[in-house]
Structure formats: C-alpha cells, structure tokens
C-alpha cells in the first residue's frame, strides 16, 4: 500500500511497483497453470483464471496501457459475476467485481479522451460456456429436492424434470432480485422470473395430466402476479432514486417537490398492497 501511494510521486517507486506487479502476474499465471495440471474443480480453475486476468489488468493499468487493461479487467469482472451466479456464497465474488469497476471506468475515460475506439474483444468464449455449465449443473442437482410444494394449505408434487430445473433457477433469481442493488440488473432478473412463470404454466397445461393441474397453474399465476408487482415497485424505486439524485444537485428548485410526491406514491402503493 505504501509503495502504491509513493509511486505517483517518485519514479523509482513506480519502477519498483511495476517490477513487483510483473512478478505477481507470473505467479498468477503459474497458479492458473497448476490448477489445470492438478485437475482442480472447474470453479477453482475459474477463480485462478479470474485472478490472472485481474493481476494482468492491474499491471497494464499502472503502465498506462488503457485498452489492454480494460480488456483484462472486464474479463475478470465477467468471470466473478458468473461465479457469483453459480455459487451460494456469492458476496466475495461480487465484492471483487465491484472493486475493479473504478479502474475500468478510468480506463474507459482515458480511451475516450484519446479519441480511440475501444474494442474489448471476446476473450474467453469457451470459458463462459464452462461457467454456464456450472450454473446448469447446480440447478440440476438442486432440482431433485424440489418435488413437493405447499401453498394455501394444499400441496402438490412436480414430476417433470424440466419444470423442476426451471423452478430452481427462478427461485435463485427471486433471491438475487431481492438482494440486488443495481436497478437495471434487478429489472432484468424480474423479466427472467416472469418469463419462467409463463413458460412453466404453459408446460403444465400441455403436459401434466395429474389432478392438481389447476392448483399448479394457480400457484405459478400467483408467483407471476406477485413478481409483476415487485417489478413495478422496483421501477418506481428506480425513478425515485433518480429524482433524489436530481434533488441533491438542485436544492430548492421545483423538482424538489417531486421527491416528496414520489416517496408518498411508493409508500401508499406498498400500503395498499399490504
């Protein structure tokens, strides 16, 4: 940390910092190679690869190579983001993702200042297919436990494997939507949830011949309506937050009254739903 603080003012410190980062990149590459040769599990290999991308990006960042730095850092962010969706303890991955955001933004600023068109590339296409495979396997393993659903004092069993997998993925998205602080990402999750509800309902009507078809369709219709309401609330909160940001920069203006109105509207809407 001390070396980093003095690097901007002392050229000798900067040279020393670059040398240490180069060593760190070599060690990160060796770690990644060892994870592959030792046949570690896929998640561990991806963690090592993300770390290698990250250290490479930091080195390029300190060298002022903005275009290559943003490619490496963005690749690391993509891996951490995918891993966060694939495991239960996702907080650490999301922290690492967010930690790199200021550097990525600074790189983009410098690239635009130079008038250079940025092309981040598509490094790691096969890598991200592996990540998608992890998520799918996670859902498949968890689906075995999702068989009986109790709702409104009644219960029913889902025997269709495709529906069980979709249900697990939908439940994961519902939890992510509750925890997500990014408005756009949250709305995307709600779109996926609503789409899954519609797809599952159609599959039940077409293929399920059990006596509980009506109960099952009612349940997923209930989920669709509930998440539709949550989606509208998220959209209203997004607008309120944007207005709150405007109010902070234009204190005393007519727009200031909008904040009180938007807060009242959302609070009233929630009270009505309850």
N, C-alpha and C positions, 0 to 999 in steps of 0.2 A: 504493500500500500504506500509506504514512504517513497519507494522508488518511483512509483507511478506519479506521485504528487510533484516530485522534483524533475521529472523527465521533461516537462514542458518548458522549464527554465534553464536547465543545464544539458547541453548536448551530450556530455559524457554519460550522464544518467540515461538519456534517451537511447544511446548506443547499447548500454548495458541492458536496458529493458528489452530492446529488440532481440538481443542475444539470448536472454532468458526465455522469451516467448518462442523463439525458434526451437530451443531445446524442448519446451513444453509441447510444441506441435509434433516433434519427433517422438516424444514419449506417448502422446495421444495416438499417433499412428501405430506405434508398437502395441499399445493396449488393444486397439481395434483388431490388429492382425492376430494377436494371441487369442482373443475371444472367438475368432473364426476358426483358428487352428485347433483350439481346445474343444470346439463344438459346443460352446455355451448356448443356452437357450436363446431364442430369437430376440426376446426383449432385451437381454443383456447385450447382445451384439448391436442392437439398435441404439442403446444407451451409449455404448462406446463410440459408435459412428457419429452420433449427435455431438458428443464431446469433442471428437476430432474436428468436425465442422466448426464447432464453436471456437476452439483454440486457433484454428486456421483463420477464422474471421477476425478474431481479436488481433492477431499478428498483422494481417493485411490492413486492418483499421489503423493501427499505430503507424504503419508505413505510409498511410495516406492513399492506399490503393482502394478507392471507394467502390468501384464497380465489382471487383472480385470479392471485396469484403462483404458487400450486401448479398452476394450470391451464397457465400458460405454461411453467413449468419441466418439468412432466410431459410436455407436448407435445414439448419439446426432447429430453427423455430418450428418448421413443419413436422420434424420428427417428434419433438417434445409435445407438440399439440396432438399428434396422432396417438402417442403413447398415453397421454392424459385421458384420451377417449377409450383406451383399451384396458386400463387397469383401474382398480377401485381407489387406491391411494394416489390420486392424481395431483394433489396440491403442489408437490415438489416440482413436477414437470411443468405445471402452469407458471410457477414462480420463475423457473429458468427461461421459459418462453418470454415472459414479461420483462425479465432482466435484460434481454437483448434488444427490446423494442427501441430504446433511446438511441442505441448505436445504429440500428437500421435506419431510423428516421434521419439521423445526422448524415449518414452515407447518402441517402436519397437527396437531402438538401444540397450537399456538395456536388452530386452528379448533375442536378438541375441547374446549379449555379454555373457549372462549366458548359452548360448547353449541350450535354451529351445525352443521347437517347439510351436509357437503361434497358438492358435485356438480362433478366435474372436467370434465364435458362431453365432447363427441366432436368437438372441433375438428380438422379436417384429415382427414376420411374419404377424400376423393379423393387427398390427399397420400400416405396409407399404401397406397392401391391402386397408386400410382406406385412406391413402394418395393418392393411385392411383385412388380411387373413387372420391376424391376431384377434381383431375385434370380432370377426365372424366366428372364430373358434370359441371365444369367450361366451358369446351368445348361445352357441350350440350346446356347450357344456352346462350353462345355467338353465337352459330350456327344460332339461329333464326334471328340474324341481318345480317348474311352473305347470301344474296339472289341474289343481282344484282352485277355483276362485269363489270366495264367499262375498255376497253383495246383497244388501237389503234383506237380511235374514234368510237368504237362499244360497244355494251353491250349485256349481256346475263344473264339469270336467272338460278340458280341451285335449283332444287326442291327436289333432293334426299337428305334425312336427313343424311345418312352415309357419303356422299361426303362432305356435309357442315361441319360435325364434323371433318372429316379428314383435311379439308381446314383450319379450325380454329387452329387445333393442328400444322399444317405445318407452318402457319403464325407465331405462337408463337415460333416455333423452328428457323425460319428465323431470328426473332428478337434476340433470345438468342444467335445464332451463331454470329451475328454482335457485340454483347456486350461481348461475352465470351473471356477471356484472356488465358484460358488453351487450348493449341493446340490440344491435344488428344480429349478433350470434344467437341471442335468445329468441328473436323472432324467427330465425332460420330453424331453430330447434322445434318451435311450435308448429311451423309448417310441416316438418317431418312427422311430428306426432299426429297432426290432423290427417295427413295423408295415410299414415299407418292405420288409423281408426277406420277410415273409409275402405281401405284395401281388406282389412280383416273382416269387416262387416260383409263385404261382397263375397269373400271366400266362404264365410259361414252360411250365407243364404244359398250359395250354389252347391256346396259340397257336403255340408253337415246334415245328417238325416236323424239326429237324436231328438228326443222330446224337449230338450232345453234350448232349441234354436232361438225361440222368441226371447228367452231370458238372456241369452248370449248377445243377441243383437241389441237388446235394450241396454245392456251393460256397456257395450262399446259406443253406442249412441250417447249414453251418459258421459263417457270419457271424452268424446268428441265435443260435446256442448261445453263441458267444464273447461277443457283446454282452449276452446274458442274464446270463452270469457276471459281466461287468464291471458290469452294473446292480446285481446283488446285492452286489458289493463296494462300490459307491458308497453303497448303502443302509446297509451295515454301517459304512462310514466316517462317514456322517451320524449314526448312533446313537452311535458312539464319540466324535465331536466334541461332541455334546450332553452326553454323560456327562462328558467332560473339562471342559466349562463348568461343570457342577454341582460337580465336584470342586474347582474353583478357589474356589468360594464356600462350600464346606462341608468344608474341610480337616479330616482326622481322623475323619470320620464313616464309617459302614458303607459308604456309597456309594463311598468312595474305593477300596475293593477292586474295584469293578466296572470301573474304568479298566484295571487290570492284566489282568483277565479278558477285557475286550473287545479290548485290544491283542493278547493272546495268541491269541484266537479268530481275528481277522483275519489275523494273521501265519501261523497254522497253515493257514488256508484257502488263502492265497496260495501257501504252500509246497506244499500238496497238489496245487494246480492245475498248478504248475510241474513 
